[in-house]
């Protein structure tokens, strides 16, 4: 790995902030690295408040959206809430539909079938609305590029409201309202909301018109926090506020569906990491293996006994997903080795019988293995469908745009995207994508980077420091769990490998006579010989809490050692 230590912050600003806050210099330095340089900014960071949320009517087209929904309710129209089949989409649908149903009964939900309809607004979904006398569709986490679909719906006298957060194309769909903070003509102060976040702003606007306050909407924030965590959006601004209060709901009074999913977590307090690695994959598994509507049913269920039944079914889907993920990853790695493609600038693999529901996960696994932009294709009907993942600082969406002549359609973000194309174009696309990556990526980006916030002595890890560090949570992009480094560490004689294949490293270390502290290094088992026999070493790590049999201890979670 490539260690990149943070550049030195302005020392005077750091010292002034440390003095104003009454904290150690290291805390002030971490704050300045996050753009927090004043006492007022620090107060906002450490004490997020729901009052920090922006006025929803600052979002372009919000008035039109609310007026159209009010009109539908006044005229007793049927409304359909439509969303994507991933976590962001299904939580969005559960959020808006359950809110509307709290005072209006004529609300249906629709999630497209991943295999039959594909991503985004579908003609089949519009036909379903037409057949069921639905005259208003509210699309969440999709639709920003669905111009033809919206025109088709208009021809059937069906209106659309779009709530999306993806990049718009050159032409916006002709919907009644297009809520997307990434619109160039939208002056909303924060443009990094996830799809569920945009849906929540619509709920916030509807609630205000009903005389409700933000406190009335707190029960919905467990869904918003789950979407923020799963969609890997920046943990800044409104996202951080929504995630913080949403986590409080998850830990105090979650909806029955979320509570049922939490059954497998043996912890008293859940973090964003628990949401990302335990709750989100299970919600996703429904759409990957069976159908995303099962996730909506779970998240909308108010009877805990019934929610547990739904959760048990989703647990089965998740187990099947794990098996498929493992099998396909092995086949993809074999394909790369057999084709002698280990030294390319990109990874593009294809097998017609790979399960479409897990190719995104496999792309992530291959990116971890070879650390380069990766695309995994499978057959989907008479076309190929694919998921792309990227490495830090490389925009895979832009790379796909440069190769778009070979693609039928594509969409996504800087680090994750999806696409379809004709099978006969696979080889041409593979070569074009490799050439594009080779010509545009900096060689350093092909070596995984550890961004180290600052150096620390083990003596600095005091109870007060740990209390303050916990207030940096929730962690996520642009507010990651700080990575520290420390030198002259040595193991006290307890170092060993653990895990079924001895892939992990456990040790107990000291530094210059400090008290000992436990360390865990996942997938660092091969480094055991580097630290045995009291050899001194340098480590990059996060500071974690380890909960075992009810006892909580501090430990260092290693990123790398050298």
C-alpha positions in Angstrom: 0.0 0.0 0.0 1.0 3.6 -0.6 1.1 5.7 2.6 0.0 9.3 2.1 0.5 11.4 5.2 -1.8 14.5 5.4 -0.1 17.8 4.5 0.7 20.0 7.5 -2.2 22.2 8.5 -1.7 25.9 9.3 -0.1 25.6 12.7 -1.5 28.9 14.0 -5.0 28.0 13.0 -4.6 24.6 14.7 -3.2 26.1 17.9 -5.9 28.8 18.1 -8.7 26.2 17.6 -7.1 23.9 20.2 -7.1 26.8 22.7 -10.6 27.9 21.9 -12.0 24.4 22.3 -9.8 23.4 25.2 -8.7 20.2 23.3 -5.3 18.6 22.5 -3.5 19.8 19.3 -4.2 16.5 17.6 -7.9 17.0 17.9 -7.7 20.5 16.5 -5.6 19.2 13.6 -8.2 16.5 12.7 -10.9 19.2 12.7 -8.8 21.6 10.5 -8.3 18.7 8.0 -12.1 18.5 7.8 -12.4 22.2 7.0 -13.4 23.1 10.5 -11.3 26.2 11.6 -13.6 28.2 13.9 -15.3 27.7 17.2 -18.7 28.0 15.6 -17.9 25.5 12.9 -16.7 23.1 15.6 -19.9 23.5 17.6 -22.0 22.7 14.5 -19.8 19.6 13.8 -19.9 18.3 17.3 -23.5 19.2 18.0 -25.4 18.5 14.8 -29.0 19.6 15.1 -32.2 19.0 13.1 -32.5 22.8 12.9 -29.4 22.7 10.6 -31.5 21.0 7.9 -32.2 23.3 4.9 -35.6 24.6 3.9 -36.9 21.9 1.4 -38.5 24.6 -0.7 -35.1 25.8 -1.7 -35.0 22.8 -4.0 -36.0 23.5 -7.6 -39.5 22.3 -8.4 -40.4 21.5 -4.8 -43.5 23.8 -4.9 -44.7 22.1 -8.1 -44.2 18.6 -6.5 -46.2 19.4 -3.4 -49.0 21.1 -5.3 -49.4 18.1 -7.6 -49.5 15.6 -4.7 -52.1 17.8 -2.8 -54.2 17.9 -6.0 -54.0 14.1 -6.3 -55.2 13.7 -2.7 -57.9 16.3 -3.1 -59.2 14.5 -6.3 -58.9 11.0 -4.7 -56.4 9.9 -7.4 -54.3 6.8 -7.2 -50.6 7.4 -6.5 -47.8 5.0 -7.2 -44.4 5.3 -5.4 -41.7 3.9 -7.7 -38.1 3.2 -6.7 -34.9 1.3 -7.6 -34.3 -2.2 -6.2 -31.2 -1.3 -4.1 -31.1 0.0 -0.6 -31.4 3.6 -1.5 -34.4 2.9 -3.7 -36.3 0.5 -1.4 -35.8 2.7 1.7 -37.0 5.7 -0.4 -40.2 3.9 -1.4 -40.8 2.7 2.1 -40.3 6.2 3.5 -42.5 8.1 1.1 -45.2 5.5 0.8 -45.5 5.0 4.6 -45.7 8.7 5.1 -48.4 9.2 2.5 -50.4 6.2 3.8 -50.4 7.8 7.3 -53.1 10.1 6.0 -54.1 9.0 2.5 -55.0 5.4 1.5 -54.7 5.3 -2.3 -51.0 4.7 -2.5 -49.3 1.8 -4.3 -45.7 0.8 -4.4 -43.6 -0.5 -7.3 -40.1 -1.8 -7.6 -38.9 -2.9 -11.0 -37.7 -6.5 -11.4 -33.9 -6.4 -11.7 -33.9 -9.1 -14.4 -37.1 -8.5 -16.3 -37.1 -4.7 -16.3 -33.6 -3.6 -15.3 -32.6 -0.4 -13.6 -34.8 2.7 -13.4 -38.2 3.7 -14.6 -39.7 0.9 -16.8 -42.4 0.8 -19.5 -43.8 -2.2 -17.6 -44.2 -0.1 -14.5 -45.9 2.6 -16.4 -48.3 0.0 -18.0 -49.0 -1.3 -14.5 -50.0 2.2 -13.4 -52.2 2.6 -16.5 -53.9 -0.7 -15.9 -54.6 0.2 -12.3 -56.0 3.7 -12.9 -52.9 5.4 -11.4 -52.5 9.0 -12.5 -49.5 10.1 -10.6 -46.1 8.3 -10.2 -43.5 9.5 -7.8 -40.1 8.1 -8.8 -37.3 7.9 -6.3 -33.6 7.3 -6.8 -34.1 7.1 -10.5 -35.6 8.9 -13.5 -33.3 11.8 -14.1 -32.5 10.5 -17.6 -35.8 8.8 -18.4 -37.1 11.3 -20.9 -38.7 8.7 -23.2 -40.4 6.9 -20.3 -41.9 10.2 -19.1 -43.1 11.0 -22.6 -44.7 7.5 -22.7 -46.4 8.1 -19.4 -47.7 11.5 -20.5 -49.3 9.8 -23.6 -51.3 7.7 -21.1 -52.2 10.8 -19.0 -50.0 9.8 -16.2 -48.0 12.5 -14.4 -44.5 12.0 -13.0 -42.6 13.6 -10.1 -38.9 12.6 -10.1 -36.8 12.6 -7.0 -33.3 11.7 -8.0 -29.7 12.4 -7.0 -27.8 11.2 -10.0 -26.2 13.5 -12.6 -28.7 14.8 -15.1 -28.2 14.4 -18.8 -28.3 17.4 -21.2 -32.1 17.3 -21.3 -34.3 16.9 -18.3 -37.4 14.7 -18.5 -40.7 16.6 -19.0 -42.1 15.7 -15.6 -44.4 17.8 -13.4 -41.4 18.3 -11.1 -37.8 17.1 -11.2 -36.2 17.2 -7.7 -32.5 16.7 -8.1 -30.0 18.9 -6.2 -27.5 18.1 -9.0 -29.5 20.0 -11.5 -27.4 22.9 -12.8 -30.3 25.3 -12.3 -31.0 24.2 -8.8 -29.6 26.4 -6.0 -30.3 24.0 -3.1 -27.4 24.5 -0.7 -26.4 20.8 -0.4 -26.1 18.6 -3.5 -24.8 15.3 -2.0 -28.1 13.9 -0.8 -28.8 10.2 -1.6 -32.1 9.3 -3.3 -33.8 8.6 0.1 -32.5 12.0 1.3 -34.2 13.8 -1.7 -37.4 11.8 -0.8 -37.1 12.9 2.8 -36.9 16.6 1.6 -40.2 16.0 -0.2 -41.7 14.5 2.9 -40.4 17.5 4.9 -42.1 19.9 2.5 -45.4 17.9 2.6 -45.2 17.8 6.4 -44.8 21.6 6.7 -48.0 22.1 4.7 -49.8 19.8 7.2 -48.5 21.8 10.1 -46.0 19.1 11.2 -42.5 19.8 12.5 -39.2 18.0 11.9 -39.7 16.3 15.2 -42.8 14.6 13.8 -40.6 13.0 11.0 -37.8 11.6 13.3 -39.3 8.1 13.2 -38.6 8.0 9.4 -34.9 8.8 9.9 -33.8 5.1 10.4 -34.6 4.6 6.7 -32.7 7.7 5.7 -29.6 6.8 7.7 -29.6 3.3 6.2 -29.7 4.7 2.7 -26.9 7.3 3.4 -24.7 4.5 4.8 -25.4 2.1 2.0 -25.1 4.6 -0.9 -21.6 5.8 0.3 -22.5 9.5 -0.1 -20.3 12.1 1.7 -20.9 12.2 5.5 -21.0 16.0 5.6 -23.7 18.7 5.9 -27.3 17.4 5.8 -26.2 13.8 5.3 -24.3 13.9 8.6 -27.2 15.4 10.5 -29.7 12.9 9.0 -27.3 10.0 9.6 -26.7 10.9 13.2 -30.3 11.3 14.2 -31.2 8.2 12.1 -28.7 6.2 14.0 -30.3 7.3 17.3 -33.6 6.0 16.0 -32.0 2.7 15.0 -30.5 2.3 18.5 -33.5 3.5 20.4 -36.8 2.9 18.6 -36.3 1.4 15.1 -39.2 0.4 12.9 -40.1 -3.3 13.2 -38.5 -4.2 9.9 -35.1 -2.6 10.8 -35.4 -4.1 14.3 -35.9 -7.6 12.8 -32.9 -7.2 10.6 -30.8 -6.2 13.7 -31.4 -9.6 15.3 -28.1 -11.0 14.1 -26.0 -8.1 15.6 -24.7 -8.9 19.0 -24.0 -5.3 20.0 -25.6 -2.8 22.3 -25.0 0.3 20.1 -24.9 0.1 16.3 -22.6 2.3 14.2 -22.8 3.3 10.6 -20.3 0.4 9.9 -22.9 -2.0 11.3 -25.5 -0.6 9.0 -23.2 -0.9 6.0 -22.0 -4.4 6.6 -25.0 -6.0 8.3 -28.3 -4.3 7.6 -27.7 -2.9 4.1 -26.6 -6.2 2.5 -29.7 -8.0 3.7 -32.0 -5.3 2.3 -30.1 -5.5 -1.0 -30.3 -9.3 -1.1 -34.0 -9.1 -1.7 -33.6 -7.3 -5.0 -30.5 -9.3 -6.0 -32.0 -12.8 -5.4 -35.8 -12.4 -5.5 -37.4 -9.0 -5.8 -36.9 -5.6 -4.2 -40.6 -5.4 -3.2 -39.8 -7.8 -0.4 -37.5 -5.2 1.1 -40.2 -2.6 0.9 -42.7 -4.9 2.6 -40.3 -5.5 5.4 -39.4 -1.9 5.9 -43.0 -0.8 5.8 -44.3 -3.5 8.2 -45.5 -2.3 11.6 -46.2 -5.6 13.1 -43.0 -7.0 14.6 -44.0 -10.7 14.4 -44.8 -10.3 10.7 -41.6 -8.3 10.2 -39.6 -11.2 11.7 -41.2 -13.6 9.1 -40.2 -11.2 6.3 -36.7 -10.8 7.8 -36.2 -14.6 7.9 -37.0 -14.8 4.2 -34.6 -12.1 3.4 -31.9 -13.8 5.5 -32.3 -16.8 3.2 -31.8 -14.6 0.2 -28.7 -13.1 1.8 -27.2 -16.6 2.4 -27.8 -17.5 -1.3 -26.2 -14.1 -2.3 -23.1 -15.0 -0.3 -22.8 -18.4 -2.0 -23.2 -16.9 -5.5 -20.8 -14.1 -4.7 -18.1 -16.5 -3.6 -18.5 -18.8 -6.6 -18.5 -16.1 -9.2 -15.6 -14.3 -7.7 -13.5 -17.5 -7.9 -14.6 -18.0 -11.6 -13.7 -14.3 -12.4 -10.3 -14.6 -10.8 -9.6 -17.8 -12.8 -10.7 -16.0 -16.0 -8.2 -13.2 -15.3 -5.4 -15.6 -14.6 -6.1 -17.9 -17.6 -6.2 -14.9 -20.0 -3.0 -13.5 -18.4 -4.6 -10.2 -17.7 -3.2 -9.5 -14.2 -1.1 -6.6 -15.4 -3.7 -4.6 -17.3 -4.9 -1.1 -16.3 -8.5 -2.3 -16.0 -10.4 -5.4 -15.4 -13.3 -6.4 -17.7 -14.7 -9.9 -17.4 -17.8 -11.6 -18.8 -19.6 -14.9 -18.3 -23.1 -15.3 -19.7 -24.5 -17.4 -16.7 -23.2 -15.2 -13.9 -26.0 -14.1 -11.6 -26.9 -10.5 -12.4 -27.8 -9.7 -8.8 -24.3 -10.1 -7.5 -22.0 -8.9 -10.3 -21.7 -5.5 -8.5 -20.3 -7.2 -5.4 -18.0 -9.3 -7.5 -16.7 -6.1 -9.2 -15.9 -4.8 -5.7 -14.1 -8.0 -4.8 -12.0 -7.8 -8.0 -11.2 -4.1 -7.4 -10.0 -5.0 -3.9 -7.8 -7.8 -5.3 -6.2 -6.0 -8.3 -7.0 -2.4 -7.4 -7.9 -1.0 -10.8 -11.2 0.1 -12.4 -13.3 -3.1 -12.9 -16.4 -4.1 -14.9 -18.2 -7.4 -14.6 -20.6 -8.4 -17.4 -23.3 -11.1 -17.6 -26.0 -12.0 -20.1 -29.4 -10.3 -19.5 -32.0 -11.3 -22.1 -30.5 -10.6 -25.5 -28.1 -8.0 -24.1 -25.1 -7.8 -21.7 -25.5 -6.0 -18.4 -22.6 -4.9 -16.2 -21.6 -3.3 -13.0 -18.5 -1.1 -12.6 -16.5 -0.2 -9.6 -13.5 2.2 -9.4 -10.5 3.0 -7.3 -10.0 6.1 -5.2 -9.8 9.4 -7.2 -10.6 7.8 -10.6 -14.0 8.7 -12.2 -15.3 5.5 -13.8 -18.4 7.4 -15.0 -16.3 9.7 -17.1 -14.4 6.7 -18.5 -17.7 5.1 -19.6 -18.8 8.3 -21.2 -15.6 8.2 -23.3 -16.6 4.7 -24.4 -20.3 5.3 -24.8 -20.3 4.6 -28.5 -20.2 0.9 -27.6 -22.9 1.1 -24.9 -26.6 1.1 -25.2 -27.1 2.9 -21.9 -25.2 3.7 -18.7 -25.5 5.6 -15.5 -24.1 6.0 -12.0 -21.4 7.8 -10.0 -17.7 8.4 -9.9 -17.0 5.1 -8.2 -19.9 2.9 -9.2 -21.9 2.5 -12.4 -24.1 0.2 -14.4 -24.5 -0.3 -18.2 -26.0 -2.4 -21.0 -24.8 -3.2 -24.5 -25.1 -5.6 -27.4 -23.0 -8.7 -27.0 -21.1 -8.4 -30.3 -19.6 -5.1 -29.0 -18.0 -6.6 -25.9 -14.5 -7.0 -27.3 -14.5 -3.5 -28.8 -15.7 -2.0 -25.5 -13.2 -4.0 -23.5 -10.3 -2.6 -25.6 -11.7 0.9 -25.6 -12.2 0.9 -21.8 -8.6 -0.4 -21.3 -7.2 2.3 -23.6 -9.2 5.0 -21.9 -8.1 4.0 -18.4 -4.5 3.6 -19.5 -4.5 7.1 -21.0 -6.2 8.9 -18.1 -5.3 7.2 -14.9 -2.2 8.3 -12.9 0.0 5.3 -12.1 -0.1 6.1 -8.4 -3.9 5.5 -8.4 -3.3 1.8 -9.2 -1.6 1.3 -5.8 -4.0 1.4 -2.9 -3.6 4.5 -0.8 -3.8 4.9 2.9 -4.6 8.5 3.7 -3.0 9.0 7.2 -4.5 11.9 9.2 -1.6 12.3 11.6 1.1 10.6 13.7 0.3 9.8 17.3 2.0 8.3 20.3 0.2 5.5 22.1 0.3 7.7 25.3 -2.0 10.2 23.5 -4.8 7.6 23.4 -6.4 8.7 26.7 -10.0 8.3 27.8 -10.7 12.0 27.1 -9.2 11.7 23.6 -11.4 8.7 22.9 -14.5 10.5 24.1 -13.8 13.4 21.8 -13.0 11.0 18.9 -16.4 9.3 19.2 -18.0 12.7 18.7 -16.5 12.7 15.1 -19.0 10.0 14.3 -20.9 9.1 12.2 -18.0 8.3 9.8 -18.2 8.2 6.0 -16.7 9.8 2.9 -15.2 13.2 3.6 -15.4 12.4 7.3 -13.7 9.0 7.5 -12.7 7.3 10.7 -9.3 9.0 11.3 -6.3 6.9 10.3 -3.2 7.4 12.6 0.3 6.1 12.3 2.8 5.3 15.1 6.4 4.3 14.9 8.7 2.3 17.1 6.0 -0.2 18.0 6.9 -3.7 19.2 4.9 -6.8 20.0 5.1 -8.0 23.6 5.2 -11.7 22.6 1.6 -12.5 21.9 1.5 -12.0 18.1 -0.3 -14.7 16.2 -2.4 -15.3 13.2 -6.1 -16.1 13.6 -9.0 -17.1 11.2 -9.7 -20.3 9.4 -6.9 -19.7 7.0 -4.6 -17.7 9.4 -5.4 -14.7 7.3 -5.7 -12.2 10.2 -3.1 -10.9 12.6 -3.5 -10.3 16.3 -0.9 -8.8 18.7 -0.4 -6.8 21.8 2.0 -3.8 21.4 3.9 -1.2 23.3 5.8 1.9 22.4 8.6 3.6 24.4 7.4 2.2 27.7 3.7 2.9 27.1 0.9 0.7 28.4 0.2 -2.2 26.1 -2.7 -2.1 23.6 -4.3 -4.9 21.5 -4.2 -4.7 17.7 -6.1 -6.6 15.0 -5.0 -6.7 11.4 -7.6 -8.1 9.0 -6.0 -9.9 6.0 -2.5 -9.0 7.5 -1.7 -12.5 8.7 1.2 -12.7 6.2 2.9 -9.9 8.1 3.4 -12.0 11.3 7.1 -12.6 10.7 7.7 -8.8 10.3 6.7 -8.1 13.9 7.8 -11.2 15.8 10.8 -11.3 18.2 10.2 -7.7 19.3 11.1 -6.2 15.9 10.2 -2.5 15.8 7.7 -1.5 13.2 5.5 1.4 12.0 1.7 0.9 11.8 -1.2 2.7 10.2 -4.5 2.2 12.1 -7.9 3.3 13.3 -8.7 3.3 17.0 -11.6 0.9 17.6 -13.6 -0.5 20.4 -13.8 -4.3 20.7 -16.8 -5.7 22.4 -16.4 -9.3 23.6 -18.7 -11.0 26.1 -20.1 -7.7 27.2 -16.6 -6.2 27.9 -15.5 -3.2 25.8 -11.8 -2.6 25.3 -9.8 -0.2 23.1 -7.9 -1.8 20.2 -6.0 -0.6 17.1 -7.4 -1.8 13.8 -4.5 -2.0 11.5 -4.6 -0.8 7.9 -0.9 -1.7 7.2 2.4 -2.2 8.9 6.0 -1.6 7.7 
